[in-house]
Amino acid sequence: MLLKNSGGTRPLKATGAIYVEKVTATGTKVHSVPQIRANTVLPADRHPATLHTADGLRLVGELALPLGRAPVATIVCLHPLPAGGGMMDSHLLRKMAWRLPALAGLAVLRFNTRGTTSEAGTSEGVFDQSDAEKYDVAAALDLAEAQDLPSIWLVGWSFGTDLALRYGCDPSVVGAILLSPPLRYSGPADLSAWAASGKPLVAVVPERDDYLQPAEARERFAAVPQCEVVAVEGAKHLWVGFSDQVLDEIVKRVAPASFPLPRSFPEPQEST
């Protein structure tokens, strides 16, 4: 089995949430629905996963699934540049895994590319400037297919967008969402392949990005007629303070029935 079961799931109660308690005229305590914060972990079936590459490496990952129901779609997360601290726990990817199984019914697969370290461990191999990482992307798609996960989308962030563009135009992939795409390692041939495929491509571009801002992004991605460029006013490359908006943009394409995402999560609300 590619997927390693950790022997249990995370606690069912949401953690890191804010509860507001009121007392009614009868003395009954009523709790409002807890608000979702940056560190909120919502219910999901989470297991460590080991990805096996065609060149013989083992990569560290995690698969998060909705509790008690089949996923409606799948996102495979591709993290930012390892040399800059990018990993499977980069804050947007962690929030995807913590929230989207419960809020949108999504399966979320995240992993460390070769040579990358996170709290879950270090993937074998060494960073290869996006070249040998083609095997890492293929291994993630292999795992998703082996688990019979539905409607696979790639979600790349920064360096991860280059991996999605270079290696994600695969028959198993529905489309890709690119967060802060620098277009550093990918090139015209990759854009041409996506254009020819007709697969949906969405570039979510911060207004104040360090590498590629919306006006230039529209010019560069014009090579892919079906590409939608979404400019996010005030945002920077790292998306600090814009997590909710980014997750909404993802869900709008991947699981539109769950758009927009709620900002709170229901728990038992009444006690005596």
Steps between C-alpha positions, in 0.01 A plus 500: 500500500623848422294650780617439854227505761602678819257288700245771566356834404535846644251607769150566377464836675631798318802647675620857500148638462339797680177430690267775622283401797174671588256427782132517416226626733435141608861447598582280201850547362497543124824481304518677167656314209879514547694726267781348293842647579843454344582203724160329487519128419162367385392135502652274235641151453874572480770244433872521429574398142817375335543583132728281289675657202602326179865576579483314831435768763251511784327832562326609819136603473153511652157422362201670663152371415148610599359313797208270432457578132678458170695800372340703222839591350872492575775758522866405477708774662839603359697710745722810456876492442677282760805728497273778622338290771219354290361163614175310546432703818522839328208687650255497207547128438461420868175699510374313195555170680356630826182651356400378156409136579241622752384819327500389136517119502843499333780247522827688559835340421810694598859381504863606514683489169843334495740622766236713673438492876192574708371392840383173338855414391744535213443364153787304350717646225624853434343809349547500121388845382163361380650234268493168689197633686303372201518161672360651819195643323447166324523316833232725651268438206570127526398503866183696428404254229589199716268634770228545236466868586260697278546807282868576557612863495852629553546800729850644477645791692802690364757228409213253512330683214802433279474129584129507416565671166791275405366162612133536588339490156424134552195298390412440868489875579186710456678834526740713702486802728818707519562718806764772454641349178853636431538320166863443596561135411212455253503640149306554175496129415325422829241770441446367148433153636235634736347707220473194278349290779209736559520417871395780735786709634457773762779737602431678829743792501573739787482868408833564676680179405881504503535304175194523274227759545155486338565711188803296398324178600218578258755552222693182574196279548334630184675204338239281675162624374303319770718633784319725747721756675360612836662812645482533879516860614751574777642148518869408491680182393463325837126573533524603865154619603336365184459130579119508502488665160747252351306200631180649359661534156600133512161372613321718245660288225545160662184470710270787394207372706700592812585853386532729685651320794347566841708693753370289787447133567196356679547316827245396768378844600294459814581387852315522828 
